[in-house]
């Protein structure tokens, strides 16, 4: 079955449609209705749900509402610096490469079909939870994977939800060491 991509509005759908074959659900902005949340929740029983909202406060608010009701959804994040055009900020303003980067994780997950199996111990061993550079290393991973900035607890859930493996992290962090 096709995955479901939850976005804020029809402009986002029109921008993303050429890049992915999926079902779209619009939240109609930050005023996401109870009916829409219940629809997403029902869809999540049989299909993968991906939430892709603007990298701003209303986008975070929408994510939080959906996460509260649909805890098994997956979150995708565009990088803020790639989502600015003029004075506008959002998914619609992203360049094609950023959209392709983010949406590639849906295809990767479809091909993998399993959640990641990272553990807190893995993150500790990769210096992502404690230490002088842990925050910088997590910020670097945000550039590699569409997980958004997150603390040590949240990063585990987001990485596993996208099926990112320990080997994927090790490879990405090799580039961090080269910087």
N, CA and C atoms as an extended XYZ file, in Angstrom:
537
Properties=species:S:1:pos:R:3:atomname:S:1:resname:S:1:resid:I:1 pbc="F F F"
N         0.837       -1.191        0.000 N   UNK     1
C         0.000        0.000        0.000 CA  UNK     1
C         0.879        1.251        0.000 C   UNK     1
N         0.348        2.273       -0.589 N   UNK     2
C         1.084        3.529       -0.653 CA  UNK     2
C         1.178        4.157        0.737 C   UNK     2
N         2.315        4.799        1.010 N   UNK     3
C         2.424        5.520        2.282 CA  UNK     3
C         1.537        6.770        2.260 C   UNK     3
N         1.329        7.345        3.424 N   UNK     4
C         0.536        8.554        3.563 CA  UNK     4
C         1.461        9.671        4.029 C   UNK     4
N         1.417       10.787        3.336 N   UNK     5
C         2.241       11.938        3.693 CA  UNK     5
C         1.315       13.051        4.181 C   UNK     5
N         1.481       13.428        5.440 N   UNK     6
C         0.668       14.476        6.047 CA  UNK     6
C         1.422       15.799        5.922 C   UNK     6
N         0.769       16.767        5.289 N   UNK     7
C         1.355       18.089        5.076 CA  UNK     7
C         0.359       19.152        5.516 C   UNK     7
N         0.801       20.411        5.510 N   UNK     8
C        -0.052       21.478        6.022 CA  UNK     8
C        -1.137       21.938        5.057 C   UNK     8
N        -0.880       21.906        3.757 N   UNK     9
C        -1.897       22.432        2.858 CA  UNK     9
C        -1.757       21.967        1.426 C   UNK     9
N        -2.661       22.444        0.586 N   UNK    10
C        -2.687       22.021       -0.812 CA  UNK    10
C        -1.471       22.522       -1.581 C   UNK    10
N        -0.909       23.648       -1.199 N   UNK    11
C         0.317       24.118       -1.863 CA  UNK    11
C         1.454       23.128       -1.658 C   UNK    11
N         1.541       22.574       -0.451 N   UNK    12
C         2.559       21.548       -0.166 CA  UNK    12
C         2.309       20.304       -1.022 C   UNK    12
N         1.058       19.896       -1.113 N   UNK    13
C         0.715       18.720       -1.925 CA  UNK    13
C         1.131       18.946       -3.368 C   UNK    13
N         0.779       20.114       -3.913 N   UNK    14
C         1.127       20.412       -5.304 CA  UNK    14
C         2.634       20.446       -5.523 C   UNK    14
N         3.382       20.919       -4.542 N   UNK    15
C         4.843       20.988       -4.647 CA  UNK    15
C         5.470       19.593       -4.581 C   UNK    15
N         4.927       18.717       -3.742 N   UNK    16
C         5.529       17.404       -3.497 CA  UNK    16
C         5.058       16.321       -4.459 C   UNK    16
N         3.875       16.458       -5.003 N   UNK    17
C         3.284       15.408       -5.852 CA  UNK    17
C         4.195       14.926       -6.981 C   UNK    17
N         4.939       15.820       -7.676 N   UNK    18
C         5.810       15.320       -8.748 CA  UNK    18
C         6.963       14.429       -8.259 C   UNK    18
N         7.233       14.435       -6.960 N   UNK    19
C         8.384       13.725       -6.425 CA  UNK    19
C         8.052       12.370       -5.804 C   UNK    19
N         6.769       12.107       -5.536 N   UNK    20
C         6.448       10.874       -4.807 CA  UNK    20
C         5.031       10.406       -5.136 C   UNK    20
N         4.890        9.090       -5.179 N   UNK    21
C         3.596        8.469       -5.386 CA  UNK    21
C         3.085        8.010       -4.020 C   UNK    21
N         2.185        8.789       -3.455 N   UNK    22
C         1.639        8.460       -2.150 CA  UNK    22
C         0.277        9.122       -2.004 C   UNK    22
N        -0.383        8.823       -0.900 N   UNK    23
C        -1.612        9.539       -0.577 CA  UNK    23
C        -1.226       10.725        0.301 C   UNK    23
N        -1.830       11.859        0.040 N   UNK    24
C        -1.577       13.053        0.832 CA  UNK    24
C        -2.778       13.343        1.721 C   UNK    24
N        -2.481       13.821        2.929 N   UNK    25
C        -3.512       14.324        3.826 CA  UNK    25
C        -3.086       15.726        4.220 C   UNK    25
N        -3.984       16.675        4.031 N   UNK    26
C        -3.707       18.057        4.398 CA  UNK    26
C        -4.323       18.357        5.756 C   UNK    26
N        -3.543       19.031        6.595 N   UNK    27
C        -4.056       19.420        7.910 CA  UNK    27
C        -4.825       20.731        7.831 C   UNK    27
N        -4.808       21.377        6.668 N   UNK    28
C        -5.408       22.705        6.499 CA  UNK    28
C        -4.799       23.708        7.474 C   UNK    28
N        -3.486       23.706        7.512 N   UNK    29
C        -2.768       24.630        8.390 CA  UNK    29
C        -2.740       24.135        9.817 C   UNK    29
N        -2.485       25.047       10.729 N   UNK    30
C        -2.308       24.662       12.133 CA  UNK    30
C        -3.626       24.346       12.831 C   UNK    30
N        -4.732       24.588       12.169 N   UNK    31
C        -6.036       24.285       12.761 CA  UNK    31
C        -6.491       22.890       12.365 C   UNK    31
N        -5.663       21.912       12.605 N   UNK    32
C        -5.985       20.529       12.245 CA  UNK    32
C        -7.219       20.081       13.033 C   UNK    32
N        -8.197       19.581       12.296 N   UNK    33
C        -9.462       19.206       12.928 CA  UNK    33
C        -9.360       17.847       13.612 C   UNK    33
N       -10.272       17.626       14.507 N   UNK    34
C       -10.361       16.337       15.210 CA  UNK    34
C       -10.636       15.220       14.195 C   UNK    34
N       -11.470       15.515       13.206 N   UNK    35
C       -11.803       14.525       12.184 CA  UNK    35
C       -10.564       14.115       11.395 C   UNK    35
N        -9.719       15.099       11.066 N   UNK    36
C        -8.495       14.801       10.320 CA  UNK    36
C        -7.556       13.937       11.149 C   UNK    36
N        -7.440       14.248       12.426 N   UNK    37
C        -6.579       13.440       13.311 CA  UNK    37
C        -7.107       12.010       13.395 C   UNK    37
N        -8.405       11.859       13.532 N   UNK    38
C        -8.987       10.512       13.607 CA  UNK    38
C        -8.789        9.757       12.291 C   UNK    38
N        -8.874       10.462       11.165 N   UNK    39
C        -8.637        9.844        9.858 CA  UNK    39
C        -7.189        9.353        9.758 C   UNK    39
N        -6.245       10.193       10.173 N   UNK    40
C        -4.830        9.814       10.149 CA  UNK    40
C        -4.600        8.610       11.067 C   UNK    40
N        -5.220        8.639       12.228 N   UNK    41
C        -5.078        7.533       13.187 CA  UNK    41
C        -5.587        6.226       12.588 C   UNK    41
N        -6.715        6.287       11.915 N   UNK    42
C        -7.256        5.080       11.287 CA  UNK    42
C        -6.352        4.593       10.155 C   UNK    42
N        -5.851        5.508        9.342 N   UNK    43
C        -4.926        5.136        8.275 CA  UNK    43
C        -3.676        4.453        8.833 C   UNK    43
N        -3.227        4.915       10.004 N   UNK    44
C        -1.978        4.399       10.579 CA  UNK    44
C        -2.064        2.938       10.992 C   UNK    44
N        -3.276        2.411       11.074 N   UNK    45
C        -3.432        1.004       11.448 CA  UNK    45
C        -2.997        0.066       10.322 C   UNK    45
N        -3.007        0.583        9.076 N   UNK    46
C        -2.653       -0.268        7.941 CA  UNK    46
C        -1.552        0.304        7.071 C   UNK    46
N        -1.215        1.564        7.266 N   UNK    47
C        -0.257        2.206        6.372 CA  UNK    47
C         0.743        3.042        7.158 C   UNK    47
N         1.899        3.262        6.533 N   UNK    48
C         2.908        4.121        7.141 CA  UNK    48
C         2.495        5.576        6.973 C   UNK    48
N         2.573        6.322        8.065 N   UNK    49
C         2.221        7.734        8.076 CA  UNK    49
C         3.505        8.538        8.256 C   UNK    49
N         3.734        9.504        7.354 N   UNK    50
C         4.877       10.405        7.434 CA  UNK    50
C         4.358       11.826        7.581 C   UNK    50
N         4.895       12.538        8.542 N   UNK    51
C         4.490       13.920        8.783 CA  UNK    51
C         5.612       14.833        8.301 C   UNK    51
N         5.270       15.734        7.401 N   UNK    52
C         6.230       16.694        6.852 CA  UNK    52
C         5.599       18.074        6.912 C   UNK    52
N         5.953       18.829        7.944 N   UNK    53
C         5.394       20.169        8.124 CA  UNK    53
C         6.507       21.210        8.009 C   UNK    53
N         6.083       22.458        7.942 N   UNK    54
C         7.039       23.553        7.824 CA  UNK    54
C         7.947       23.613        9.058 C   UNK    54
N         9.184       24.071        8.881 N   UNK    55
C        10.126       24.150       10.006 CA  UNK    55
C         9.923       25.430       10.826 C   UNK    55
N         8.721       25.585       11.353 N   UNK    56
C         8.400       26.764       12.164 CA  UNK    56
C         7.538       26.328       13.344 C   UNK    56
N         7.141       27.278       14.175 N   UNK    57
C         6.366       26.947       15.366 CA  UNK    57
C         5.022       26.289       15.038 C   UNK    57
N         4.231       26.833       14.097 N   UNK    58
C         2.976       26.147       13.760 CA  UNK    58
C         3.204       24.718       13.257 C   UNK    58
N         4.271       24.498       12.490 N   UNK    59
C         4.588       23.148       12.030 CA  UNK    59
C         4.883       22.212       13.189 C   UNK    59
N         5.609       22.710       14.188 N   UNK    60
C         5.903       21.903       15.374 CA  UNK    60
C         4.626       21.586       16.152 C   UNK    60
N         3.739       22.561       16.197 N   UNK    61
C         2.469       22.386       16.908 CA  UNK    61
C         1.627       21.289       16.254 C   UNK    61
N         1.580       21.295       14.930 N   UNK    62
C         0.847       20.266       14.195 CA  UNK    62
C         1.451       18.890       14.478 C   UNK    62
N         2.785       18.803       14.415 N   UNK    63
C         3.466       17.531       14.696 CA  UNK    63
C         3.093       17.001       16.075 C   UNK    63
N         3.112       17.895       17.048 N   UNK    64
C         2.822       17.492       18.432 CA  UNK    64
C         1.404       16.946       18.553 C   UNK    64
N         0.440       17.597       17.894 N   UNK    65
C        -0.947       17.114       17.941 CA  UNK    65
C        -1.064       15.733       17.319 C   UNK    65
N        -0.416       15.546       16.181 N   UNK    66
C        -0.489       14.247       15.500 CA  UNK    66
C         0.227       13.185       16.322 C   UNK    66
N         1.409       13.500       16.819 N   UNK    67
C         2.203       12.548       17.613 CA  UNK    67
C         1.430       12.079       18.847 C   UNK    67
N         0.685       12.980       19.450 N   UNK    68
C        -0.091       12.652       20.640 CA  UNK    68
C        -1.137       11.574       20.336 C   UNK    68
N        -1.748       11.646       19.170 N   UNK    69
C        -2.811       10.721       18.798 CA  UNK    69
C        -2.328        9.531       17.962 C   UNK    69
N        -1.232        9.735       17.236 N   UNK    70
C        -0.729        8.700       16.317 CA  UNK    70
C         0.757        8.484       16.611 C   UNK    70
N         1.069        7.828       17.730 N   UNK    71
C         2.472        7.708       18.137 CA  UNK    71
C         3.340        6.874       17.200 C   UNK    71
N         2.732        6.078       16.319 N   UNK    72
C         3.524        5.254       15.406 CA  UNK    72
C         3.818        5.953       14.078 C   UNK    72
N         3.536        7.257       13.992 N   UNK    73
C         3.841        7.982       12.755 CA  UNK    73
C         5.342        8.276       12.675 C   UNK    73
N         5.786        8.563       11.464 N   UNK    74
C         7.190        8.879       11.224 CA  UNK    74
C         7.278       10.372       10.888 C   UNK    74
N         8.318       11.007       11.373 N   UNK    75
C         8.487       12.435       11.129 CA  UNK    75
C         9.643       12.672       10.169 C   UNK    75
N         9.384       13.515        9.184 N   UNK    76
C        10.405       13.960        8.243 CA  UNK    76
C        10.566       15.460        8.419 C   UNK    76
N        11.786       15.933        8.289 N   UNK    77
C        12.073       17.350        8.505 CA  UNK    77
C        12.875       17.910        7.348 C   UNK    77
N        12.446       19.071        6.855 N   UNK    78
C        13.275       19.801        5.906 CA  UNK    78
C        14.183       20.712        6.718 C   UNK    78
N        15.351       20.964        6.185 N   UNK    79
C        16.280       21.863        6.867 CA  UNK    79
C        15.829       23.299        6.617 C   UNK    79
N        15.768       24.056        7.684 N   UNK    80
C        15.239       25.414        7.628 CA  UNK    80
C        15.940       26.267        6.576 C   UNK    80
N        17.257       26.156        6.492 N   UNK    81
C        18.003       26.983        5.546 CA  UNK    81
C        17.702       26.623        4.094 C   UNK    81
N        17.094       25.457        3.864 N   UNK    82
C        16.709       25.046        2.509 CA  UNK    82
C        15.229       25.294        2.253 C   UNK    82
N        14.531       25.863        3.229 N   UNK    83
C        13.086       26.071        3.133 CA  UNK    83
C        12.714       27.550        3.134 C   UNK    83
N        13.650       28.386        2.712 N   UNK    84
C        13.412       29.833        2.695 CA  UNK    84
C        13.481       30.338        1.265 C   UNK    84
N        12.460       31.081        0.895 N   UNK    85
C        12.456       31.740       -0.413 CA  UNK    85
C        11.868       33.131       -0.184 C   UNK    85
N        12.712       34.133       -0.347 N   UNK    86
C        12.274       35.490       -0.043 CA  UNK    86
C        11.978       35.613        1.440 C   UNK    86
N        10.753       36.032        1.747 N   UNK    87
C        10.356       36.159        3.151 CA  UNK    87
C         9.493       34.996        3.620 C   UNK    87
N         9.373       33.972        2.777 N   UNK    88
C         8.541       32.819        3.123 CA  UNK    88
C         9.403       31.659        3.608 C   UNK    88
N         8.813       30.877        4.513 N   UNK    89
C         9.477       29.707        5.079 CA  UNK    89
C         8.507       28.538        5.016 C   UNK    89
N         8.915       27.441        4.397 N   UNK    90
C         8.040       26.285        4.383 CA  UNK    90
C         8.478       25.216        3.412 C   UNK    90
N         7.748       24.132        3.422 N   UNK    91
C         8.019       23.006        2.539 CA  UNK    91
C         7.920       23.451        1.082 C   UNK    91
N         6.931       24.282        0.775 N   UNK    92
C         6.743       24.772       -0.610 CA  UNK    92
C         7.962       25.529       -1.126 C   UNK    92
N         8.689       26.135       -0.247 N   UNK    93
C         9.829       26.955       -0.638 CA  UNK    93
C        11.122       26.153       -0.791 C   UNK    93
N        11.089       24.884       -0.487 N   UNK    94
C        12.293       24.047       -0.574 CA  UNK    94
C        12.744       23.874       -2.016 C   UNK    94
N        14.054       23.794       -2.185 N   UNK    95
C        14.589       23.486       -3.506 CA  UNK    95
C        14.373       22.000       -3.785 C   UNK    95
N        14.450       21.630       -5.044 N   UNK    96
C        14.186       20.243       -5.457 CA  UNK    96
C        15.089       19.243       -4.747 C   UNK    96
N        16.347       19.589       -4.563 N   UNK    97
C        17.289       18.653       -3.928 CA  UNK    97
C        16.899       18.353       -2.484 C   UNK    97
N        16.414       19.354       -1.759 N   UNK    98
C        15.993       19.133       -0.373 CA  UNK    98
C        14.767       18.227       -0.334 C   UNK    98
N        13.846       18.448       -1.238 N   UNK    99
C        12.649       17.602       -1.293 CA  UNK    99
C        13.048       16.159       -1.607 C   UNK    99
N        13.904       15.975       -2.583 N   UNK   100
C        14.358       14.619       -2.939 CA  UNK   100
C        15.064       13.953       -1.765 C   UNK   100
N        15.899       14.722       -1.050 N   UNK   101
C        16.635       14.184        0.100 CA  UNK   101
C        15.675       13.670        1.158 C   UNK   101
N        14.686       14.471        1.486 N   UNK   102
C        13.753       14.101        2.544 CA  UNK   102
C        12.874       12.926        2.123 C   UNK   102
N        12.327       12.989        0.925 N   UNK   103
C        11.411       11.943        0.484 CA  UNK   103
C        12.115       10.612        0.199 C   UNK   103
N        13.428       10.647       -0.022 N   UNK   104
C        14.157        9.399       -0.276 CA  UNK   104
C        14.066        8.453        0.915 C   UNK   104
N        13.836        8.974        2.107 N   UNK   105
C        13.744        8.119        3.288 CA  UNK   105
C        12.446        7.324        3.316 C   UNK   105
N        11.413        7.807        2.616 N   UNK   106
C        10.183        7.017        2.503 CA  UNK   106
C        10.458        5.801        1.636 C   UNK   106
N        11.126        6.006        0.503 N   UNK   107
C        11.468        4.879       -0.372 CA  UNK   107
C        12.416        3.911        0.323 C   UNK   107
N        13.368        4.455        1.056 N   UNK   108
C        14.320        3.607        1.779 CA  UNK   108
C        13.577        2.733        2.784 C   UNK   108
N        12.645        3.307        3.508 N   UNK   109
C        11.883        2.547        4.495 CA  UNK   109
C        11.001        1.513        3.812 C   UNK   109
N        10.364        1.880        2.679 N   UNK   110
C         9.526        0.918        1.938 CA  UNK   110
C        10.351       -0.292        1.529 C   UNK   110
N        11.574       -0.057        1.083 N   UNK   111
C        12.433       -1.156        0.643 CA  UNK   111
C        12.951       -1.978        1.821 C   UNK   111
N        13.099       -1.338        2.969 N   UNK   112
C        13.617       -2.007        4.162 CA  UNK   112
C        12.501       -2.695        4.937 C   UNK   112
N        11.344       -2.016        5.061 N   UNK   113
C        10.152       -2.518        5.746 CA  UNK   113
C        10.347       -2.823        7.231 C   UNK   113
N        11.476       -2.486        7.804 N   UNK   114
C        11.647       -2.716        9.233 CA  UNK   114
C        12.067       -1.424        9.906 C   UNK   114
N        11.728       -1.332       11.157 N   UNK   115
C        12.198       -0.196       11.937 CA  UNK   115
C        13.651       -0.439       12.293 C   UNK   115
N        14.359        0.627       12.545 N   UNK   116
C        15.740        0.486       12.964 CA  UNK   116
C        15.813       -0.203       14.317 C   UNK   116
N        16.973       -0.713       14.639 N   UNK   117
C        17.135       -1.410       15.914 CA  UNK   117
C        18.241       -0.768       16.741 C   UNK   117
N        18.400        0.539       16.582 N   UNK   118
C        19.395        1.244       17.382 CA  UNK   118
C        18.988        1.225       18.845 C   UNK   118
N        19.991        1.251       19.717 N   UNK   119
C        19.742        1.289       21.153 CA  UNK   119
C        20.405        2.528       21.744 C   UNK   119
N        20.036        2.835       22.974 N   UNK   120
C        20.689        3.948       23.682 CA  UNK   120
C        22.193        3.683       23.791 C   UNK   120
N        22.554        2.428       23.962 N   UNK   121
C        23.972        2.072       24.056 CA  UNK   121
C        24.705        2.412       22.751 C   UNK   121
N        24.048        2.160       21.609 N   UNK   122
C        24.651        2.521       20.317 CA  UNK   122
C        24.927        4.024       20.261 C   UNK   122
N        23.940        4.804       20.681 N   UNK   123
C        24.104        6.263       20.655 CA  UNK   123
C        25.207        6.711       21.604 C   UNK   123
N        25.291        6.065       22.746 N   UNK   124
C        26.345        6.375       23.708 CA  UNK   124
C        27.712        6.057       23.112 C   UNK   124
N        27.832        4.907       22.472 N   UNK   125
C        29.103        4.500       21.864 CA  UNK   125
C        29.509        5.409       20.697 C   UNK   125
N        28.533        6.020       20.058 N   UNK   126
C        28.817        6.930       18.941 CA  UNK   126
C        28.933        8.385       19.414 C   UNK   126
N        28.995        8.577       20.727 N   UNK   127
C        29.145        9.918       21.333 CA  UNK   127
C        28.028       10.869       20.917 C   UNK   127
N        26.795       10.362       20.906 N   UNK   128
C        25.652       11.189       20.541 CA  UNK   128
C        24.806       11.595       21.740 C   UNK   128
N        25.119       11.049       22.916 N   UNK   129
C        24.295       11.366       24.077 CA  UNK   129
C        25.028       12.201       25.118 C   UNK   129
N        26.274       11.926       25.345 N   UNK   130
C        27.046       12.642       26.355 CA  UNK   130
C        28.366       13.101       25.758 C   UNK   130
N        28.965       14.059       26.417 N   UNK   131
C        30.283       14.501       25.989 CA  UNK   131
C        30.259       15.887       25.378 C   UNK   131
N        31.458       16.381       25.134 N   UNK   132
C        31.621       17.745       24.666 CA  UNK   132
C        30.982       18.015       23.311 C   UNK   132
N        31.030       17.061       22.416 N   UNK   133
C        30.550       17.303       21.055 CA  UNK   133
C        29.242       16.584       20.733 C   UNK   133
N        28.564       16.034       21.720 N   UNK   134
C        27.354       15.248       21.445 CA  UNK   134
C        26.303       16.086       20.716 C   UNK   134
N        26.065       17.285       21.178 N   UNK   135
C        25.055       18.143       20.543 CA  UNK   135
C        25.459       18.484       19.110 C   UNK   135
N        26.726       18.798       18.897 N   UNK   136
C        27.200       19.125       17.549 CA  UNK   136
C        27.088       17.912       16.623 C   UNK   136
N        27.356       16.736       17.171 N   UNK   137
C        27.255       15.520       16.367 CA  UNK   137
C        25.792       15.254       15.982 C   UNK   137
N        24.864       15.473       16.922 N   UNK   138
C        23.439       15.317       16.598 CA  UNK   138
C        23.017       16.348       15.559 C   UNK   138
N        23.518       17.560       15.681 N   UNK   139
C        23.202       18.601       14.696 CA  UNK   139
C        23.733       18.210       13.317 C   UNK   139
N        24.908       17.599       13.286 N   UNK   140
C        25.460       17.137       12.020 CA  UNK   140
C        24.555       16.070       11.406 C   UNK   140
N        24.049       15.148       12.235 N   UNK   141
C        23.160       14.097       11.721 CA  UNK   141
C        21.869       14.670       11.159 C   UNK   141
N        21.449       15.809       11.702 N   UNK   142
C        20.261       16.475       11.178 CA  UNK   142
C        20.478       16.887        9.721 C   UNK   142
N        21.712       17.165        9.363 N   UNK   143
C        22.035       17.504        7.980 CA  UNK   143
C        22.044       16.268        7.091 C   UNK   143
N        22.348       15.123        7.677 N   UNK   144
C        22.432       13.880        6.909 CA  UNK   144
C        21.084       13.185        6.761 C   UNK   144
N        20.257       13.270        7.777 N   UNK   145
C        18.975       12.571        7.798 CA  UNK   145
C        17.869       13.568        8.132 C   UNK   145
N        16.650       13.365        7.622 N   UNK   146
C        15.568       14.326        7.867 CA  UNK   146
C        14.902       14.127        9.229 C   UNK   146
N        15.662       14.304       10.301 N   UNK   147
C        15.159       14.037       11.648 CA  UNK   147
C        14.904       15.300       12.454 C   UNK   147
N        15.307       16.442       11.942 N   UNK   148
C        15.153       17.674       12.713 CA  UNK   148
C        16.085       17.665       13.908 C   UNK   148
N        16.236       18.815       14.544 N   UNK   149
C        17.096       18.847       15.724 CA  UNK   149
C        16.352       18.197       16.876 C   UNK   149
N        17.039       17.357       17.618 N   UNK   150
C        16.411       16.687       18.742 CA  UNK   150
C        17.436       16.358       19.814 C   UNK   150
N        16.918       16.131       20.998 N   UNK   151
C        17.790       15.763       22.105 CA  UNK   151
C        18.155       14.283       22.000 C   UNK   151
N        18.946       13.824       22.941 N   UNK   152
C        19.466       12.452       22.895 CA  UNK   152
C        18.356       11.408       22.994 C   UNK   152
N        17.295       11.703       23.714 N   UNK   153
C        16.205       10.744       23.856 CA  UNK   153
C        15.376       10.662       22.567 C   UNK   153
N        15.073       11.792       21.988 N   UNK   154
C        14.213       11.838       20.810 CA  UNK   154
C        14.917       11.315       19.567 C   UNK   154
N        16.211       11.527       19.473 N   UNK   155
C        16.930       11.110       18.265 CA  UNK   155
C        16.828        9.599       18.060 C   UNK   155
N        16.835        8.836       19.127 N   UNK   156
C        16.740        7.379       19.012 CA  UNK   156
C        15.432        6.981       18.341 C   UNK   156
N        14.333        7.550       18.791 N   UNK   157
C        13.029        7.231       18.216 CA  UNK   157
C        12.966        7.633       16.745 C   UNK   157
N        13.449        8.827       16.418 N   UNK   158
C        13.366        9.307       15.043 CA  UNK   158
C        14.245        8.488       14.103 C   UNK   158
N        15.438        8.156       14.524 N   UNK   159
C        16.321        7.347       13.681 CA  UNK   159
C        15.724        5.959       13.448 C   UNK   159
N        15.223        5.345       14.522 N   UNK   160
C        14.623        4.014       14.391 CA  UNK   160
C        13.368        4.039       13.533 C   UNK   160
N        12.595        5.091       13.642 N   UNK   161
C        11.363        5.192       12.861 CA  UNK   161
C        11.642        5.227       11.369 C   UNK   161
N        12.780        5.765       10.981 N   UNK   162
C        13.150        5.831        9.566 CA  UNK   162
C        13.993        4.639        9.121 C   UNK   162
N        14.230        3.700       10.029 N   UNK   163
C        14.988        2.510        9.661 CA  UNK   163
C        16.477        2.762        9.487 C   UNK   163
N        16.980        3.809       10.090 N   UNK   164
C        18.405        4.134        9.983 CA  UNK   164
C        19.181        3.199       10.907 C   UNK   164
N        20.228        2.613       10.375 N   UNK   165
C        20.988        1.604       11.112 CA  UNK   165
C        22.236        2.210       11.762 C   UNK   165
N        22.849        1.409       12.594 N   UNK   166
C        24.104        1.809       13.227 CA  UNK   166
C        25.173        2.053       12.161 C   UNK   166
N        25.157        1.222       11.135 N   UNK   167
C        26.129        1.385       10.045 CA  UNK   167
C        25.902        2.695        9.296 C   UNK   167
N        24.624        3.073        9.093 N   UNK   168
C        24.307        4.356        8.454 CA  UNK   168
C        24.880        5.510        9.282 C   UNK   168
N        24.706        5.407       10.596 N   UNK   169
C        25.218        6.460       11.485 CA  UNK   169
C        26.741        6.520       11.456 C   UNK   169
N        27.370        5.363       11.526 N   UNK   170
C        28.833        5.327       11.515 CA  UNK   170
C        29.379        5.956       10.234 C   UNK   170
N        28.751        5.623        9.115 N   UNK   171
C        29.189        6.179        7.838 CA  UNK   171
C        29.014        7.700        7.816 C   UNK   171
N        27.878        8.177        8.281 N   UNK   172
C        27.632        9.622        8.321 CA  UNK   172
C        28.624       10.315        9.258 C   UNK   172
N        28.899        9.708       10.382 N   UNK   173
C        29.804       10.341       11.354 CA  UNK   173
C        31.253       10.322       10.882 C   UNK   173
N        31.598        9.452        9.944 N   UNK   174
C        32.944        9.506        9.345 CA  UNK   174
C        33.133       10.858        8.645 C   UNK   174
N        32.063       11.325        7.998 N   UNK   175
C        32.119       12.636        7.346 CA  UNK   175
C        32.250       13.754        8.378 C   UNK   175
N        31.660       13.562        9.557 N   UNK   176
C        31.766       14.562       10.624 CA  UNK   176
C        33.229       14.704       11.052 C   UNK   176
N        33.911       13.589       11.159 N   UNK   177
C        35.319       13.605       11.571 CA  UNK   177
C        36.205       14.246       10.510 C   UNK   177
N        35.790       14.159        9.232 N   UNK   178
C        36.562       14.737        8.152 CA  UNK   178
C        36.421       16.252        8.073 C   UNK   178
N        35.379       16.789        8.740 N   UNK   179
C        35.154       18.252        8.698 CA  UNK   179
C        36.179       19.003        9.507 C   UNK   179
